[in-house]
């Protein structure tokens, strides 16, 4: 039973990784592709690599995203929408 779950997990993981590699237009699966899918799809952090101790930390797979601050025009539109929705 545990082997079935493991087999299904590996098949899904390889399927996601292959789609990612095909989307990038590459023909080789790299360790970073597997790490990316494990992080993005399965929310599994990756173990640090041995090269971290020698060369420092590698570049992050996904850089932290900066959320844009709403502009004044957006704030005014949102206030207008709230005002219209409140009216009976």
PDB file with SEQRES, HELIX, SHEET and CRYST1 records, atoms N, CA, C and O in Angstrom:
SEQRES   1 A   88  UNK UNK UNK UNK UNK UNK UNK UNK UNK UNK UNK UNK UNK          
SEQRES   2 A   88  UNK UNK UNK UNK UNK UNK UNK UNK UNK UNK UNK UNK UNK          
SEQRES   3 A   88  UNK UNK UNK UNK UNK UNK UNK UNK UNK UNK UNK UNK UNK          
SEQRES   4 A   88  UNK UNK UNK UNK UNK UNK UNK UNK UNK UNK UNK UNK UNK          
SEQRES   5 A   88  UNK UNK UNK UNK UNK UNK UNK UNK UNK UNK UNK UNK UNK          
SEQRES   6 A   88  UNK UNK UNK UNK UNK UNK UNK UNK UNK UNK UNK UNK UNK          
SEQRES   7 A   88  UNK UNK UNK UNK UNK UNK UNK UNK UNK UNK                      
HELIX    1 AA1 UNK A    2  UNK A   24  1                                  23    
HELIX    2 AA2 UNK A   31  UNK A   40  1                                  10    
HELIX    3 AA3 UNK A   51  UNK A   55  1                                   5    
HELIX    4 AA4 UNK A   72  UNK A   86  1                                  15    
CRYST1    1.000    1.000    1.000  90.00  90.00  90.00 P 1           1          
ATOM      1  N   UNK A   1       0.827  -1.185   0.000  1.00  0.00           N  
ATOM      2  CA  UNK A   1       0.000   0.000   0.000  1.00  0.00           C  
ATOM      3  C   UNK A   1       0.880   1.260   0.000  1.00  0.00           C  
ATOM      4  O   UNK A   1       0.620   2.202  -0.749  1.00  0.00           O  
ATOM      5  N   UNK A   2       1.903   1.271   0.829  1.00  0.00           N  
ATOM      6  CA  UNK A   2       2.812   2.411   0.856  1.00  0.00           C  
ATOM      7  C   UNK A   2       3.542   2.554  -0.474  1.00  0.00           C  
ATOM      8  O   UNK A   2       3.803   3.666  -0.933  1.00  0.00           O  
ATOM      9  N   UNK A   3       3.863   1.433  -1.082  1.00  0.00           N  
ATOM     10  CA  UNK A   3       4.527   1.466  -2.395  1.00  0.00           C  
ATOM     11  C   UNK A   3       3.615   2.080  -3.451  1.00  0.00           C  
ATOM     12  O   UNK A   3       4.085   2.785  -4.344  1.00  0.00           O  
ATOM     13  N   UNK A   4       2.310   1.814  -3.351  1.00  0.00           N  
ATOM     14  CA  UNK A   4       1.361   2.398  -4.304  1.00  0.00           C  
ATOM     15  C   UNK A   4       1.329   3.923  -4.177  1.00  0.00           C  
ATOM     16  O   UNK A   4       1.350   4.636  -5.180  1.00  0.00           O  
ATOM     17  N   UNK A   5       1.280   4.418  -2.931  1.00  0.00           N  
ATOM     18  CA  UNK A   5       1.277   5.862  -2.718  1.00  0.00           C  
ATOM     19  C   UNK A   5       2.569   6.498  -3.228  1.00  0.00           C  
ATOM     20  O   UNK A   5       2.554   7.552  -3.863  1.00  0.00           O  
ATOM     21  N   UNK A   6       3.672   5.839  -2.937  1.00  0.00           N  
ATOM     22  CA  UNK A   6       4.963   6.353  -3.385  1.00  0.00           C  
ATOM     23  C   UNK A   6       5.043   6.372  -4.903  1.00  0.00           C  
ATOM     24  O   UNK A   6       5.513   7.340  -5.500  1.00  0.00           O  
ATOM     25  N   UNK A   7       4.581   5.298  -5.515  1.00  0.00           N  
ATOM     26  CA  UNK A   7       4.605   5.207  -6.971  1.00  0.00           C  
ATOM     27  C   UNK A   7       3.738   6.303  -7.595  1.00  0.00           C  
ATOM     28  O   UNK A   7       4.138   6.929  -8.577  1.00  0.00           O  
ATOM     29  N   UNK A   8       2.559   6.533  -7.028  1.00  0.00           N  
ATOM     30  CA  UNK A   8       1.662   7.572  -7.539  1.00  0.00           C  
ATOM     31  C   UNK A   8       2.288   8.965  -7.368  1.00  0.00           C  
ATOM     32  O   UNK A   8       2.208   9.800  -8.269  1.00  0.00           O  
ATOM     33  N   UNK A   9       2.911   9.209  -6.202  1.00  0.00           N  
ATOM     34  CA  UNK A   9       3.560  10.495  -5.950  1.00  0.00           C  
ATOM     35  C   UNK A   9       4.683  10.752  -6.949  1.00  0.00           C  
ATOM     36  O   UNK A   9       4.792  11.845  -7.504  1.00  0.00           O  
ATOM     37  N   UNK A  10       5.511   9.743  -7.173  1.00  0.00           N  
ATOM     38  CA  UNK A  10       6.633   9.897  -8.103  1.00  0.00           C  
ATOM     39  C   UNK A  10       6.124  10.130  -9.520  1.00  0.00           C  
ATOM     40  O   UNK A  10       6.671  10.961 -10.245  1.00  0.00           O  
ATOM     41  N   UNK A  11       5.085   9.406  -9.920  1.00  0.00           N  
ATOM     42  CA  UNK A  11       4.527   9.593 -11.263  1.00  0.00           C  
ATOM     43  C   UNK A  11       3.982  11.012 -11.447  1.00  0.00           C  
ATOM     44  O   UNK A  11       4.212  11.636 -12.483  1.00  0.00           O  
ATOM     45  N   UNK A  12       3.260  11.519 -10.443  1.00  0.00           N  
ATOM     46  CA  UNK A  12       2.727  12.881 -10.530  1.00  0.00           C  
ATOM     47  C   UNK A  12       3.851  13.912 -10.542  1.00  0.00           C  
ATOM     48  O   UNK A  12       3.799  14.893 -11.284  1.00  0.00           O  
ATOM     49  N   UNK A  13       4.864  13.683  -9.714  1.00  0.00           N  
ATOM     50  CA  UNK A  13       6.001  14.600  -9.660  1.00  0.00           C  
ATOM     51  C   UNK A  13       6.714  14.662 -11.003  1.00  0.00           C  
ATOM     52  O   UNK A  13       7.011  15.747 -11.502  1.00  0.00           O  
ATOM     53  N   UNK A  14       6.986  13.514 -11.580  1.00  0.00           N  
ATOM     54  CA  UNK A  14       7.670  13.467 -12.876  1.00  0.00           C  
ATOM     55  C   UNK A  14       6.802  14.113 -13.954  1.00  0.00           C  
ATOM     56  O   UNK A  14       7.316  14.798 -14.838  1.00  0.00           O  
ATOM     57  N   UNK A  15       5.502  13.899 -13.882  1.00  0.00           N  
ATOM     58  CA  UNK A  15       4.596  14.509 -14.857  1.00  0.00           C  
ATOM     59  C   UNK A  15       4.655  16.038 -14.776  1.00  0.00           C  
ATOM     60  O   UNK A  15       4.754  16.711 -15.803  1.00  0.00           O  
ATOM     61  N   UNK A  16       4.593  16.587 -13.554  1.00  0.00           N  
ATOM     62  CA  UNK A  16       4.671  18.039 -13.377  1.00  0.00           C  
ATOM     63  C   UNK A  16       6.019  18.580 -13.853  1.00  0.00           C  
ATOM     64  O   UNK A  16       6.085  19.620 -14.509  1.00  0.00           O  
ATOM     65  N   UNK A  17       7.085  17.868 -13.517  1.00  0.00           N  
ATOM     66  CA  UNK A  17       8.423  18.324 -13.908  1.00  0.00           C  
ATOM     67  C   UNK A  17       8.568  18.299 -15.427  1.00  0.00           C  
ATOM     68  O   UNK A  17       9.138  19.222 -16.009  1.00  0.00           O  
ATOM     69  N   UNK A  18       8.060  17.257 -16.070  1.00  0.00           N  
ATOM     70  CA  UNK A  18       8.150  17.173 -17.533  1.00  0.00           C  
ATOM     71  C   UNK A  18       7.376  18.309 -18.200  1.00  0.00           C  
ATOM     72  O   UNK A  18       7.830  18.868 -19.199  1.00  0.00           O  
ATOM     73  N   UNK A  19       6.207  18.650 -17.651  1.00  0.00           N  
ATOM     74  CA  UNK A  19       5.444  19.776 -18.198  1.00  0.00           C  
ATOM     75  C   UNK A  19       6.224  21.080 -18.054  1.00  0.00           C  
ATOM     76  O   UNK A  19       6.231  21.913 -18.960  1.00  0.00           O  
ATOM     77  N   UNK A  20       6.880  21.248 -16.905  1.00  0.00           N  
ATOM     78  CA  UNK A  20       7.677  22.449 -16.680  1.00  0.00           C  
ATOM     79  C   UNK A  20       8.839  22.529 -17.659  1.00  0.00           C  
ATOM     80  O   UNK A  20       9.095  23.583 -18.241  1.00  0.00           O  
ATOM     81  N   UNK A  21       9.540  21.419 -17.838  1.00  0.00           N  
ATOM     82  CA  UNK A  21      10.694  21.393 -18.738  1.00  0.00           C  
ATOM     83  C   UNK A  21      10.249  21.655 -20.174  1.00  0.00           C  
ATOM     84  O   UNK A  21      10.911  22.383 -20.914  1.00  0.00           O  
ATOM     85  N   UNK A  22       9.128  21.059 -20.559  1.00  0.00           N  
ATOM     86  CA  UNK A  22       8.611  21.267 -21.916  1.00  0.00           C  
ATOM     87  C   UNK A  22       8.197  22.729 -22.107  1.00  0.00           C  
ATOM     88  O   UNK A  22       8.419  23.308 -23.170  1.00  0.00           O  
ATOM     89  N   UNK A  23       7.598  23.318 -21.074  1.00  0.00           N  
ATOM     90  CA  UNK A  23       7.181  24.717 -21.149  1.00  0.00           C  
ATOM     91  C   UNK A  23       8.386  25.640 -21.325  1.00  0.00           C  
ATOM     92  O   UNK A  23       8.308  26.633 -22.048  1.00  0.00           O  
ATOM     93  N   UNK A  24       9.489  25.316 -20.671  1.00  0.00           N  
ATOM     94  CA  UNK A  24      10.704  26.115 -20.792  1.00  0.00           C  
ATOM     95  C   UNK A  24      11.410  25.896 -22.116  1.00  0.00           C  
ATOM     96  O   UNK A  24      12.311  26.656 -22.471  1.00  0.00           O  
ATOM     97  N   UNK A  25      11.009  24.861 -22.854  1.00  0.00           N  
ATOM     98  CA  UNK A  25      11.651  24.584 -24.133  1.00  0.00           C  
ATOM     99  C   UNK A  25      12.958  23.845 -23.981  1.00  0.00           C  
ATOM    100  O   UNK A  25      13.811  23.900 -24.868  1.00  0.00           O  
ATOM    101  N   UNK A  26      13.127  23.161 -22.879  1.00  0.00           N  
ATOM    102  CA  UNK A  26      14.352  22.422 -22.623  1.00  0.00           C  
ATOM    103  C   UNK A  26      14.084  20.931 -22.824  1.00  0.00           C  
ATOM    104  O   UNK A  26      12.929  20.511 -22.894  1.00  0.00           O  
ATOM    105  N   UNK A  27      15.137  20.141 -22.914  1.00  0.00           N  
ATOM    106  CA  UNK A  27      14.982  18.704 -23.112  1.00  0.00           C  
ATOM    107  C   UNK A  27      15.564  17.899 -21.959  1.00  0.00           C  
ATOM    108  O   UNK A  27      15.540  16.669 -21.988  1.00  0.00           O  
ATOM    109  N   UNK A  28      16.082  18.576 -20.951  1.00  0.00           N  
ATOM    110  CA  UNK A  28      16.698  17.890 -19.819  1.00  0.00           C  
ATOM    111  C   UNK A  28      16.027  18.305 -18.518  1.00  0.00           C  
ATOM    112  O   UNK A  28      15.697  19.473 -18.316  1.00  0.00           O  
ATOM    113  N   UNK A  29      15.833  17.335 -17.650  1.00  0.00           N  
ATOM    114  CA  UNK A  29      15.312  17.613 -16.319  1.00  0.00           C  
ATOM    115  C   UNK A  29      16.500  17.916 -15.415  1.00  0.00           C  
ATOM    116  O   UNK A  29      17.465  17.153 -15.364  1.00  0.00           O  
ATOM    117  N   UNK A  30      16.422  19.029 -14.709  1.00  0.00           N  
ATOM    118  CA  UNK A  30      17.480  19.419 -13.787  1.00  0.00           C  
ATOM    119  C   UNK A  30      16.954  19.339 -12.358  1.00  0.00           C  
ATOM    120  O   UNK A  30      15.745  19.324 -12.128  1.00  0.00           O  
ATOM    121  N   UNK A  31      17.871  19.287 -11.415  1.00  0.00           N  
ATOM    122  CA  UNK A  31      17.490  19.203 -10.003  1.00  0.00           C  
ATOM    123  C   UNK A  31      16.661  20.414  -9.592  1.00  0.00           C  
ATOM    124  O   UNK A  31      15.750  20.300  -8.772  1.00  0.00           O  
ATOM    125  N   UNK A  32      16.976  21.564 -10.159  1.00  0.00           N  
ATOM    126  CA  UNK A  32      16.219  22.776  -9.824  1.00  0.00           C  
ATOM    127  C   UNK A  32      14.760  22.671 -10.277  1.00  0.00           C  
ATOM    128  O   UNK A  32      13.873  23.235  -9.637  1.00  0.00           O  
ATOM    129  N   UNK A  33      14.507  21.953 -11.375  1.00  0.00           N  
ATOM    130  CA  UNK A  33      13.131  21.750 -11.831  1.00  0.00           C  
ATOM    131  C   UNK A  33      12.345  20.949 -10.802  1.00  0.00           C  
ATOM    132  O   UNK A  33      11.207  21.284 -10.474  1.00  0.00           O  
ATOM    133  N   UNK A  34      12.962  19.893 -10.303  1.00  0.00           N  
ATOM    134  CA  UNK A  34      12.300  19.055  -9.298  1.00  0.00           C  
ATOM    135  C   UNK A  34      12.083  19.859  -8.019  1.00  0.00           C  
ATOM    136  O   UNK A  34      11.014  19.778  -7.414  1.00  0.00           O  
ATOM    137  N   UNK A  35      13.077  20.629  -7.603  1.00  0.00           N  
ATOM    138  CA  UNK A  35      12.935  21.463  -6.409  1.00  0.00           C  
ATOM    139  C   UNK A  35      11.805  22.474  -6.582  1.00  0.00           C  
ATOM    140  O   UNK A  35      11.030  22.715  -5.655  1.00  0.00           O  
ATOM    141  N   UNK A  36      11.717  23.060  -7.767  1.00  0.00           N  
ATOM    142  CA  UNK A  36      10.673  24.051  -8.034  1.00  0.00           C  
ATOM    143  C   UNK A  36       9.286  23.429  -7.910  1.00  0.00           C  
ATOM    144  O   UNK A  36       8.399  24.007  -7.282  1.00  0.00           O  
ATOM    145  N   UNK A  37       9.096  22.249  -8.506  1.00  0.00           N  
ATOM    146  CA  UNK A  37       7.791  21.583  -8.446  1.00  0.00           C  
ATOM    147  C   UNK A  37       7.478  21.160  -7.016  1.00  0.00           C  
ATOM    148  O   UNK A  37       6.345  21.323  -6.562  1.00  0.00           O  
ATOM    149  N   UNK A  38       8.454  20.625  -6.303  1.00  0.00           N  
ATOM    150  CA  UNK A  38       8.218  20.230  -4.915  1.00  0.00           C  
ATOM    151  C   UNK A  38       7.816  21.433  -4.071  1.00  0.00           C  
ATOM    152  O   UNK A  38       6.948  21.322  -3.205  1.00  0.00           O  
ATOM    153  N   UNK A  39       8.436  22.570  -4.315  1.00  0.00           N  
ATOM    154  CA  UNK A  39       8.115  23.771  -3.552  1.00  0.00           C  
ATOM    155  C   UNK A  39       6.768  24.351  -3.960  1.00  0.00           C  
ATOM    156  O   UNK A  39       5.958  24.699  -3.101  1.00  0.00           O  
ATOM    157  N   UNK A  40       6.524  24.457  -5.246  1.00  0.00           N  
ATOM    158  CA  UNK A  40       5.324  25.131  -5.739  1.00  0.00           C  
ATOM    159  C   UNK A  40       4.067  24.269  -5.601  1.00  0.00           C  
ATOM    160  O   UNK A  40       3.045  24.740  -5.102  1.00  0.00           O  
ATOM    161  N   UNK A  41       4.137  23.030  -6.034  1.00  0.00           N  
ATOM    162  CA  UNK A  41       2.946  22.178  -6.078  1.00  0.00           C  
ATOM    163  C   UNK A  41       2.693  21.486  -4.743  1.00  0.00           C  
ATOM    164  O   UNK A  41       1.562  21.450  -4.258  1.00  0.00           O  
ATOM    165  N   UNK A  42       3.749  20.938  -4.154  1.00  0.00           N  
ATOM    166  CA  UNK A  42       3.588  20.116  -2.961  1.00  0.00           C  
ATOM    167  C   UNK A  42       3.957  20.842  -1.672  1.00  0.00           C  
ATOM    168  O   UNK A  42       3.835  20.267  -0.590  1.00  0.00           O  
ATOM    169  N   UNK A  43       4.401  22.084  -1.764  1.00  0.00           N  
ATOM    170  CA  UNK A  43       4.784  22.888  -0.595  1.00  0.00           C  
ATOM    171  C   UNK A  43       5.810  22.169   0.276  1.00  0.00           C  
ATOM    172  O   UNK A  43       5.747  22.223   1.504  1.00  0.00           O  
ATOM    173  N   UNK A  44       6.752  21.499  -0.375  1.00  0.00           N  
ATOM    174  CA  UNK A  44       7.806  20.767   0.330  1.00  0.00           C  
ATOM    175  C   UNK A  44       9.119  21.523   0.169  1.00  0.00           C  
ATOM    176  O   UNK A  44       9.609  21.671  -0.950  1.00  0.00           O  
ATOM    177  N   UNK A  45       9.694  22.003   1.265  1.00  0.00           N  
ATOM    178  CA  UNK A  45      10.979  22.698   1.138  1.00  0.00           C  
ATOM    179  C   UNK A  45      12.074  21.722   0.742  1.00  0.00           C  
ATOM    180  O   UNK A  45      12.026  20.543   1.092  1.00  0.00           O  
ATOM    181  N   UNK A  46      13.046  22.214   0.020  1.00  0.00           N  
ATOM    182  CA  UNK A  46      14.137  21.347  -0.416  1.00  0.00           C  
ATOM    183  C   UNK A  46      15.264  21.384   0.608  1.00  0.00           C  
ATOM    184  O   UNK A  46      15.448  22.371   1.320  1.00  0.00           O  
ATOM    185  N   UNK A  47      16.002  20.303   0.665  1.00  0.00           N  
ATOM    186  CA  UNK A  47      17.140  20.216   1.575  1.00  0.00           C  
ATOM    187  C   UNK A  47      18.281  21.054   1.021  1.00  0.00           C  
ATOM    188  O   UNK A  47      18.441  21.148  -0.196  1.00  0.00           O  
ATOM    189  N   UNK A  48      19.075  21.664   1.890  1.00  0.00           N  
ATOM    190  CA  UNK A  48      20.206  22.446   1.382  1.00  0.00           C  
ATOM    191  C   UNK A  48      21.226  21.556   0.696  1.00  0.00           C  
ATOM    192  O   UNK A  48      21.427  20.404   1.081  1.00  0.00           O  
ATOM    193  N   UNK A  49      21.856  22.099  -0.312  1.00  0.00           N  
ATOM    194  CA  UNK A  49      22.848  21.338  -1.064  1.00  0.00           C  
ATOM    195  C   UNK A  49      24.202  21.427  -0.375  1.00  0.00           C  
ATOM    196  O   UNK A  49      24.431  22.309   0.454  1.00  0.00           O  
ATOM    197  N   UNK A  50      25.088  20.515  -0.721  1.00  0.00           N  
ATOM    198  CA  UNK A  50      26.427  20.510  -0.135  1.00  0.00           C  
ATOM    199  C   UNK A  50      27.219  21.736  -0.568  1.00  0.00           C  
ATOM    200  O   UNK A  50      28.090  22.200   0.168  1.00  0.00           O  
ATOM    201  N   UNK A  51      26.930  22.265  -1.751  1.00  0.00           N  
ATOM    202  CA  UNK A  51      27.680  23.419  -2.244  1.00  0.00           C  
ATOM    203  C   UNK A  51      27.389  24.681  -1.444  1.00  0.00           C  
ATOM    204  O   UNK A  51      28.121  25.665  -1.550  1.00  0.00           O  
ATOM    205  N   UNK A  52      26.329  24.662  -0.647  1.00  0.00           N  
ATOM    206  CA  UNK A  52      25.991  25.828   0.162  1.00  0.00           C  
ATOM    207  C   UNK A  52      27.116  26.129   1.139  1.00  0.00           C  
ATOM    208  O   UNK A  52      27.443  27.290   1.383  1.00  0.00           O  
ATOM    209  N   UNK A  53      27.704  25.085   1.695  1.00  0.00           N  
ATOM    210  CA  UNK A  53      28.746  25.272   2.695  1.00  0.00           C  
ATOM    211  C   UNK A  53      30.035  25.795   2.067  1.00  0.00           C  
ATOM    212  O   UNK A  53      30.810  26.479   2.736  1.00  0.00           O  
ATOM    213  N   UNK A  54      30.273  25.489   0.811  1.00  0.00           N  
ATOM    214  CA  UNK A  54      31.513  25.879   0.155  1.00  0.00           C  
ATOM    215  C   UNK A  54      31.381  27.227  -0.548  1.00  0.00           C  
ATOM    216  O   UNK A  54      32.246  28.092  -0.411  1.00  0.00           O  
ATOM    217  N   UNK A  55      30.305  27.399  -1.293  1.00  0.00           N  
ATOM    218  CA  UNK A  55      30.166  28.571  -2.152  1.00  0.00           C  
ATOM    219  C   UNK A  55      29.131  29.576  -1.671  1.00  0.00           C  
ATOM    220  O   UNK A  55      28.922  30.591  -2.335  1.00  0.00           O  
ATOM    221  N   UNK A  56      28.491  29.337  -0.572  1.00  0.00           N  
ATOM    222  CA  UNK A  56      27.425  30.216  -0.119  1.00  0.00           C  
ATOM    223  C   UNK A  56      26.087  29.722  -0.638  1.00  0.00           C  
ATOM    224  O   UNK A  56      26.023  28.742  -1.381  1.00  0.00           O  
ATOM    225  N   UNK A  57      25.048  30.384  -0.256  1.00  0.00           N  
ATOM    226  CA  UNK A  57      23.701  29.950  -0.624  1.00  0.00           C  
ATOM    227  C   UNK A  57      23.456  30.156  -2.113  1.00  0.00           C  
ATOM    228  O   UNK A  57      23.864  31.174  -2.672  1.00  0.00           O  
ATOM    229  N   UNK A  58      22.787  29.191  -2.766  1.00  0.00           N  
ATOM    230  CA  UNK A  58      22.461  29.368  -4.180  1.00  0.00           C  
ATOM    231  C   UNK A  58      21.354  30.401  -4.350  1.00  0.00           C  
ATOM    232  O   UNK A  58      20.660  30.754  -3.397  1.00  0.00           O  
ATOM    233  N   UNK A  59      21.207  30.866  -5.550  1.00  0.00           N  
ATOM    234  CA  UNK A  59      20.139  31.821  -5.843  1.00  0.00           C  
ATOM    235  C   UNK A  59      18.798  31.144  -5.598  1.00  0.00           C  
ATOM    236  O   UNK A  59      18.643  29.961  -5.901  1.00  0.00           O  
ATOM    237  N   UNK A  60      17.841  31.861  -5.065  1.00  0.00           N  
ATOM    238  CA  UNK A  60      16.545  31.245  -4.807  1.00  0.00           C  
ATOM    239  C   UNK A  60      15.886  30.794  -6.106  1.00  0.00           C  
ATOM    240  O   UNK A  60      16.073  31.400  -7.161  1.00  0.00           O  
ATOM    241  N   UNK A  61      15.118  29.725  -6.003  1.00  0.00           N  
ATOM    242  CA  UNK A  61      14.426  29.200  -7.174  1.00  0.00           C  
ATOM    243  C   UNK A  61      13.359  30.196  -7.617  1.00  0.00           C  
ATOM    244  O   UNK A  61      13.245  30.515  -8.800  1.00  0.00           O  
ATOM    245  N   UNK A  62      12.594  30.673  -6.667  1.00  0.00           N  
ATOM    246  CA  UNK A  62      11.584  31.689  -6.949  1.00  0.00           C  
ATOM    247  C   UNK A  62      11.919  32.922  -6.131  1.00  0.00           C  
ATOM    248  O   UNK A  62      11.861  32.862  -4.902  1.00  0.00           O  
ATOM    249  N   UNK A  63      12.258  34.007  -6.740  1.00  0.00           N  
ATOM    250  CA  UNK A  63      12.546  35.205  -5.950  1.00  0.00           C  
ATOM    251  C   UNK A  63      11.281  35.673  -5.237  1.00  0.00           C  
ATOM    252  O   UNK A  63      10.171  35.476  -5.731  1.00  0.00           O  
ATOM    253  N   UNK A  64      11.456  36.290  -4.081  1.00  0.00           N  
ATOM    254  CA  UNK A  64      10.310  36.798  -3.340  1.00  0.00           C  
ATOM    255  C   UNK A  64       9.587  37.831  -4.185  1.00  0.00           C  
ATOM    256  O   UNK A  64      10.193  38.724  -4.778  1.00  0.00           O  
ATOM    257  N   UNK A  65       8.290  37.680  -4.218  1.00  0.00           N  
ATOM    258  CA  UNK A  65       7.498  38.605  -5.025  1.00  0.00           C  
ATOM    259  C   UNK A  65       7.148  39.831  -4.203  1.00  0.00           C  
ATOM    260  O   UNK A  65       6.795  39.731  -3.028  1.00  0.00           O  
ATOM    261  N   UNK A  66       7.251  40.974  -4.831  1.00  0.00           N  
ATOM    262  CA  UNK A  66       6.908  42.228  -4.180  1.00  0.00           C  
ATOM    263  C   UNK A  66       5.514  42.607  -4.653  1.00  0.00           C  
ATOM    264  O   UNK A  66       5.264  42.739  -5.852  1.00  0.00           O  
ATOM    265  N   UNK A  67       4.612  42.779  -3.697  1.00  0.00           N  
ATOM    266  CA  UNK A  67       3.256  43.153  -4.075  1.00  0.00           C  
ATOM    267  C   UNK A  67       3.222  44.650  -4.348  1.00  0.00           C  
ATOM    268  O   UNK A  67       3.705  45.439  -3.537  1.00  0.00           O  
ATOM    269  N   UNK A  68       2.666  45.040  -5.468  1.00  0.00           N  
ATOM    270  CA  UNK A  68       2.619  46.463  -5.804  1.00  0.00           C  
ATOM    271  C   UNK A  68       1.662  47.212  -4.880  1.00  0.00           C  
ATOM    272  O   UNK A  68       0.637  46.669  -4.467  1.00  0.00           O  
ATOM    273  N   UNK A  69       1.994  48.439  -4.565  1.00  0.00           N  
ATOM    274  CA  UNK A  69       1.145  49.277  -3.731  1.00  0.00           C  
ATOM    275  C   UNK A  69       0.044  49.874  -4.605  1.00  0.00           C  
ATOM    276  O   UNK A  69       0.296  50.275  -5.742  1.00  0.00           O  
ATOM    277  N   UNK A  70      -1.179  49.931  -4.070  1.00  0.00           N  
ATOM    278  CA  UNK A  70      -2.268  50.485  -4.877  1.00  0.00           C  
ATOM    279  C   UNK A  70      -2.047  51.969  -5.164  1.00  0.00           C  
ATOM    280  O   UNK A  70      -1.589  52.726  -4.308  1.00  0.00           O  
ATOM    281  N   UNK A  71      -2.381  52.359  -6.381  1.00  0.00           N  
ATOM    282  CA  UNK A  71      -2.226  53.756  -6.783  1.00  0.00           C  
ATOM    283  C   UNK A  71      -3.413  54.568  -6.281  1.00  0.00           C  
ATOM    284  O   UNK A  71      -4.413  54.018  -5.819  1.00  0.00           O  
ATOM    285  N   UNK A  72      -3.284  55.862  -6.381  1.00  0.00           N  
ATOM    286  CA  UNK A  72      -4.360  56.745  -5.935  1.00  0.00           C  
ATOM    287  C   UNK A  72      -5.630  56.522  -6.763  1.00  0.00           C  
ATOM    288  O   UNK A  72      -6.735  56.552  -6.222  1.00  0.00           O  
ATOM    289  N   UNK A  73      -5.479  56.302  -8.058  1.00  0.00           N  
ATOM    290  CA  UNK A  73      -6.643  56.055  -8.918  1.00  0.00           C  
ATOM    291  C   UNK A  73      -7.360  54.776  -8.487  1.00  0.00           C  
ATOM    292  O   UNK A  73      -8.590  54.726  -8.475  1.00  0.00           O  
ATOM    293  N   UNK A  74      -6.596  53.750  -8.136  1.00  0.00           N  
ATOM    294  CA  UNK A  74      -7.200  52.489  -7.691  1.00  0.00           C  
ATOM    295  C   UNK A  74      -7.968  52.705  -6.385  1.00  0.00           C  
ATOM    296  O   UNK A  74      -9.075  52.194  -6.216  1.00  0.00           O  
ATOM    297  N   UNK A  75      -7.378  53.459  -5.476  1.00  0.00           N  
ATOM    298  CA  UNK A  75      -8.044  53.727  -4.196  1.00  0.00           C  
ATOM    299  C   UNK A  75      -9.360  54.466  -4.420  1.00  0.00           C  
ATOM    300  O   UNK A  75     -10.364  54.161  -3.776  1.00  0.00           O  
ATOM    301  N   UNK A  76      -9.355  55.440  -5.335  1.00  0.00           N  
ATOM    302  CA  UNK A  76     -10.576  56.196  -5.619  1.00  0.00           C  
ATOM    303  C   UNK A  76     -11.649  55.305  -6.237  1.00  0.00           C  
ATOM    304  O   UNK A  76     -12.826  55.414  -5.894  1.00  0.00           O  
ATOM    305  N   UNK A  77     -11.243  54.424  -7.147  1.00  0.00           N  
ATOM    306  CA  UNK A  77     -12.211  53.496  -7.746  1.00  0.00           C  
ATOM    307  C   UNK A  77     -12.814  52.582  -6.690  1.00  0.00           C  
ATOM    308  O   UNK A  77     -14.020  52.335  -6.696  1.00  0.00           O  
ATOM    309  N   UNK A  78     -11.986  52.082  -5.789  1.00  0.00           N  
ATOM    310  CA  UNK A  78     -12.478  51.185  -4.750  1.00  0.00           C  
ATOM    311  C   UNK A  78     -13.440  51.909  -3.812  1.00  0.00           C  
ATOM    312  O   UNK A  78     -14.450  51.337  -3.402  1.00  0.00           O  
ATOM    313  N   UNK A  79     -13.138  53.160  -3.468  1.00  0.00           N  
ATOM    314  CA  UNK A  79     -14.050  53.941  -2.631  1.00  0.00           C  
ATOM    315  C   UNK A  79     -15.388  54.158  -3.336  1.00  0.00           C  
ATOM    316  O   UNK A  79     -16.443  54.073  -2.709  1.00  0.00           O  
ATOM    317  N   UNK A  80     -15.343  54.438  -4.632  1.00  0.00           N  
ATOM    318  CA  UNK A  80     -16.569  54.635  -5.396  1.00  0.00           C  
ATOM    319  C   UNK A  80     -17.395  53.352  -5.434  1.00  0.00           C  
ATOM    320  O   UNK A  80     -18.616  53.395  -5.287  1.00  0.00           O  
ATOM    321  N   UNK A  81     -16.743  52.227  -5.627  1.00  0.00           N  
ATOM    322  CA  UNK A  81     -17.451  50.942  -5.656  1.00  0.00           C  
ATOM    323  C   UNK A  81     -18.100  50.672  -4.307  1.00  0.00           C  
ATOM    324  O   UNK A  81     -19.259  50.262  -4.251  1.00  0.00           O  
ATOM    325  N   UNK A  82     -17.370  50.897  -3.222  1.00  0.00           N  
ATOM    326  CA  UNK A  82     -17.929  50.676  -1.882  1.00  0.00           C  
ATOM    327  C   UNK A  82     -19.114  51.596  -1.631  1.00  0.00           C  
ATOM    328  O   UNK A  82     -20.105  51.194  -1.022  1.00  0.00           O  
ATOM    329  N   UNK A  83     -19.005  52.838  -2.104  1.00  0.00           N  
ATOM    330  CA  UNK A  83     -20.078  53.807  -1.921  1.00  0.00           C  
ATOM    331  C   UNK A  83     -21.328  53.369  -2.682  1.00  0.00           C  
ATOM    332  O   UNK A  83     -22.436  53.456  -2.151  1.00  0.00           O  
ATOM    333  N   UNK A  84     -21.161  52.900  -3.915  1.00  0.00           N  
ATOM    334  CA  UNK A  84     -22.291  52.467  -4.738  1.00  0.00           C  
ATOM    335  C   UNK A  84     -22.931  51.214  -4.146  1.00  0.00           C  
ATOM    336  O   UNK A  84     -24.154  51.078  -4.158  1.00  0.00           O  
ATOM    337  N   UNK A  85     -22.125  50.315  -3.638  1.00  0.00           N  
ATOM    338  CA  UNK A  85     -22.652  49.069  -3.074  1.00  0.00           C  
ATOM    339  C   UNK A  85     -23.438  49.345  -1.800  1.00  0.00           C  
ATOM    340  O   UNK A  85     -24.430  48.665  -1.538  1.00  0.00           O  
ATOM    341  N   UNK A  86     -23.025  50.323  -1.002  1.00  0.00           N  
ATOM    342  CA  UNK A  86     -23.709  50.642   0.248  1.00  0.00           C  
ATOM    343  C   UNK A  86     -25.083  51.252   0.023  1.00  0.00           C  
ATOM    344  O   UNK A  86     -25.975  51.070   0.851  1.00  0.00           O  
ATOM    345  N   UNK A  87     -25.278  51.980  -1.088  1.00  0.00           N  
ATOM    346  CA  UNK A  87     -26.558  52.643  -1.344  1.00  0.00           C  
ATOM    347  C   UNK A  87     -27.659  51.600  -1.503  1.00  0.00           C  
ATOM    348  O   UNK A  87     -27.467  50.585  -2.172  1.00  0.00           O  
ATOM    349  N   UNK A  88     -28.840  51.861  -0.871  1.00  0.00           N  
ATOM    350  CA  UNK A  88     -29.965  50.904  -1.004  1.00  0.00           C  
ATOM    351  C   UNK A  88     -30.673  51.002  -2.320  1.00  0.00           C  
ATOM    352  O   UNK A  88     -31.628  50.265  -2.564  1.00  0.00           O  
TER     353      UNK A  88                                                      
END                                                                             
